[in-house]
Amino acid sequence: GATLATNLTTTGASATSNVTEGIFSLAGYNFTSGGTFTVEDGGTLKLFGANTTVTTPTLSSGSTVEYYGTSGPYTLKDYTYHHLTINGASTTFNAGSAETIGGNLTVSNGTLDLTTYDFTVTGNVAVSAGLLDASDSACDLDFNGNVAVTGGTFSAPAVADATSLTVAGNWEVSGTGTFTHNSGTVVFDGTNQSITGSTTFNNFSKRISP
């Protein structure tokens, strides 16, 4: 991998920048690419806090953006994410817009606060420490893969309707993980789903396609 120790600018429209594999950590410094900036399958772009000036990357299938920090709150960039990881101890990262995550959403440390925004996750959702906070009643969550809370807390939307939290994969709350239902509803809308561990639901619904 590579970690910046100062601001970096590449010049010229043909000066393309590619993260082909490993981790490219901006460490809080600015990065400006004169040409395109692409994070390829297997590559990780690591952002410290907000990382104010960064050329908007093309995030290929299989790429990861990881946020970390030491204070905050910070606001997530409005990228077209594949995998998104939150890994900042005692740090809050706020969503600034609705997002569709093409791969997995992982909270391994710190807080991801979705505020009032909708999130769609194509892959799996994993919370191993910290907090995934979707408690605002305006949030709609569409999780199309598995949900695993093995540490930390997943706080669900505080509204009991059929669209605020839908899950198409398996559900697990285990270890030191906690699910806070906030008097809401979880709708399971996949096929051959399983629920493991210990979960206290408020409203529980299973949708079966005709």
RAFENZI-V723503 format. One record per residue. N is the residue number from 0. RES is the residue in one letter. PHI is phi in whole degrees, -180 to 180 (NA if undefined). NEAR is the number of other ideal C-beta (glycine too) atoms within 8 Angstrom. Layout:
n=N res=RES phi=PHI near=NEAR
n=N res=RES phi=PHI near=NEAR
This chain:
n=0 res=G phi=NA near=7
n=1 res=A phi=-143 near=7
n=2 res=T phi=-128 near=7
n=3 res=L phi=-70 near=11
n=4 res=A phi=-117 near=5
n=5 res=T phi=-162 near=5
n=6 res=N phi=-64 near=8
n=7 res=L phi=-133 near=9
n=8 res=T phi=-131 near=9
n=9 res=T phi=-104 near=10
n=10 res=T phi=-115 near=5
n=11 res=G phi=95 near=7
n=12 res=A phi=-64 near=5
n=13 res=S phi=-93 near=6
n=14 res=A phi=-84 near=10
n=15 res=T phi=-74 near=9
n=16 res=S phi=-126 near=11
n=17 res=N phi=-130 near=9
n=18 res=V phi=-101 near=13
n=19 res=T phi=-85 near=7
n=20 res=E phi=-168 near=6
n=21 res=G phi=77 near=10
n=22 res=I phi=-114 near=10
n=23 res=F phi=-110 near=12
n=24 res=S phi=-100 near=10
n=25 res=L phi=-82 near=14
n=26 res=A phi=55 near=9
n=27 res=G phi=90 near=6
n=28 res=Y phi=-89 near=11
n=29 res=N phi=-79 near=11
n=30 res=F phi=-135 near=14
n=31 res=T phi=-126 near=10
n=32 res=S phi=-102 near=12
n=33 res=G phi=-65 near=10
n=34 res=G phi=-112 near=11
n=35 res=T phi=-76 near=7
n=36 res=F phi=-128 near=13
n=37 res=T phi=-128 near=11
n=38 res=V phi=-105 near=16
n=39 res=E phi=-90 near=12
n=40 res=D phi=-54 near=7
n=41 res=G phi=93 near=8
n=42 res=G phi=-95 near=16
n=43 res=T phi=-128 near=13
n=44 res=L phi=-101 near=14
n=45 res=K phi=-107 near=13
n=46 res=L phi=-113 near=13
n=47 res=F phi=-91 near=10
n=48 res=G phi=59 near=14
n=49 res=A phi=-85 near=7
n=50 res=N phi=42 near=13
n=51 res=T phi=-52 near=5
n=52 res=T phi=-114 near=7
n=53 res=V phi=-141 near=12
n=54 res=T phi=-60 near=8
n=55 res=T phi=-61 near=6
n=56 res=P phi=-87 near=10
n=57 res=T phi=-88 near=7
n=58 res=L phi=-104 near=12
n=59 res=S phi=-71 near=11
n=60 res=S phi=-56 near=7
n=61 res=G phi=95 near=9
n=62 res=S phi=-84 near=16
n=63 res=T phi=-134 near=12
n=64 res=V phi=-113 near=15
n=65 res=E phi=-116 near=12
n=66 res=Y phi=-103 near=15
n=67 res=Y phi=-142 near=12
n=68 res=G phi=178 near=12
n=69 res=T phi=-129 near=8
n=70 res=S phi=-143 near=6
n=71 res=G phi=89 near=11
n=72 res=P phi=-74 near=8
n=73 res=Y phi=-118 near=12
n=74 res=T phi=-114 near=9
n=75 res=L phi=-63 near=11
n=76 res=K phi=-77 near=10
n=77 res=D phi=-86 near=6
n=78 res=Y phi=-100 near=9
n=79 res=T phi=-95 near=6
n=80 res=Y phi=-77 near=11
n=81 res=H phi=-95 near=13
n=82 res=H phi=-90 near=15
n=83 res=L phi=-127 near=14
n=84 res=T phi=-124 near=11
n=85 res=I phi=-108 near=15
n=86 res=N phi=-147 near=10
n=87 res=G phi=-134 near=14
n=88 res=A phi=-59 near=7
n=89 res=S phi=58 near=6
n=90 res=T phi=-125 near=16
n=91 res=T phi=-108 near=9
n=92 res=F phi=-117 near=17
n=93 res=N phi=-101 near=10
n=94 res=A phi=-69 near=14
n=95 res=G phi=-110 near=8
n=96 res=S phi=-165 near=6
n=97 res=A phi=-67 near=7
n=98 res=E phi=-135 near=13
n=99 res=T phi=-115 near=9
n=100 res=I phi=-91 near=15
n=101 res=G phi=-74 near=11
n=102 res=G phi=-124 near=12
n=103 res=N phi=-103 near=12
n=104 res=L phi=-112 near=12
n=105 res=T phi=-127 near=13
n=106 res=V phi=-113 near=17
n=107 res=S phi=-108 near=10
n=108 res=N phi=-174 near=11
n=109 res=G phi=82 near=17
n=110 res=T phi=-121 near=12
n=111 res=L phi=-108 near=12
n=112 res=D phi=-104 near=11
n=113 res=L phi=-78 near=13
n=114 res=T phi=49 near=8
n=115 res=T phi=-106 near=6
n=116 res=Y phi=-98 near=12
n=117 res=D phi=-82 near=9
n=118 res=F phi=-130 near=16
n=119 res=T phi=-113 near=10
n=120 res=V phi=-121 near=15
n=121 res=T phi=-75 near=9
n=122 res=G phi=-95 near=12
n=123 res=N phi=-98 near=11
n=124 res=V phi=-115 near=15
n=125 res=A phi=-131 near=12
n=126 res=V phi=-120 near=17
n=127 res=S phi=-110 near=11
n=128 res=A phi=-167 near=8
n=129 res=G phi=80 near=15
n=130 res=L phi=-142 near=13
n=131 res=L phi=-103 near=14
n=132 res=D phi=-105 near=9
n=133 res=A phi=-121 near=13
n=134 res=S phi=-74 near=10
n=135 res=D phi=-65 near=10
n=136 res=S phi=-66 near=7
n=137 res=A phi=-82 near=7
n=138 res=C phi=-72 near=15
n=139 res=D phi=-119 near=10
n=140 res=L phi=-116 near=15
n=141 res=D phi=-123 near=9
n=142 res=F phi=-102 near=12
n=143 res=N phi=-96 near=10
n=144 res=G phi=-121 near=12
n=145 res=N phi=-80 near=9
n=146 res=V phi=-120 near=13
n=147 res=A phi=-131 near=11
n=148 res=V phi=-114 near=15
n=149 res=T phi=-106 near=11
n=150 res=G phi=-169 near=9
n=151 res=G phi=71 near=14
n=152 res=T phi=-139 near=12
n=153 res=F phi=-112 near=16
n=154 res=S phi=-105 near=10
n=155 res=A phi=-86 near=15
n=156 res=P phi=-58 near=15
n=157 res=A phi=-90 near=9
n=158 res=V phi=-154 near=8
n=159 res=A phi=-100 near=8
n=160 res=D phi=-135 near=6
n=161 res=A phi=-94 near=7
n=162 res=T phi=-124 near=6
n=163 res=S phi=-73 near=14
n=164 res=L phi=-148 near=13
n=165 res=T phi=-116 near=12
n=166 res=V phi=-132 near=13
n=167 res=A phi=-103 near=10
n=168 res=G phi=-108 near=12
n=169 res=N phi=-81 near=9
n=170 res=W phi=-126 near=14
n=171 res=E phi=-140 near=13
n=172 res=V phi=-126 near=11
n=173 res=S phi=-148 near=10
n=174 res=G phi=61 near=5
n=175 res=T phi=-97 near=6
n=176 res=G phi=-71 near=17
n=177 res=T phi=-134 near=9
n=178 res=F phi=-111 near=11
n=179 res=T phi=-106 near=9
n=180 res=H phi=-80 near=10
n=181 res=N phi=53 near=10
n=182 res=S phi=62 near=6
n=183 res=G phi=-99 near=14
n=184 res=T phi=-126 near=13
n=185 res=V phi=-109 near=13
n=186 res=V phi=-108 near=12
n=187 res=F phi=-94 near=13
n=188 res=D phi=-126 near=8
n=189 res=G phi=-101 near=9
n=190 res=T phi=-120 near=4
n=191 res=N phi=51 near=4
n=192 res=Q phi=-89 near=12
n=193 res=S phi=-129 near=6
n=194 res=I phi=-125 near=8
n=195 res=T phi=-129 near=7
n=196 res=G phi=86 near=8
n=197 res=S phi=-128 near=5
n=198 res=T phi=-133 near=8
n=199 res=T phi=-102 near=6
n=200 res=F phi=-93 near=7
n=201 res=N phi=-88 near=10
n=202 res=N phi=-106 near=8
n=203 res=F phi=-129 near=8
n=204 res=S phi=-136 near=9
n=205 res=K phi=-116 near=8
n=206 res=R phi=-97 near=8
n=207 res=I phi=-114 near=4
n=208 res=S phi=-73 near=4
n=209 res=P phi=-71 near=2
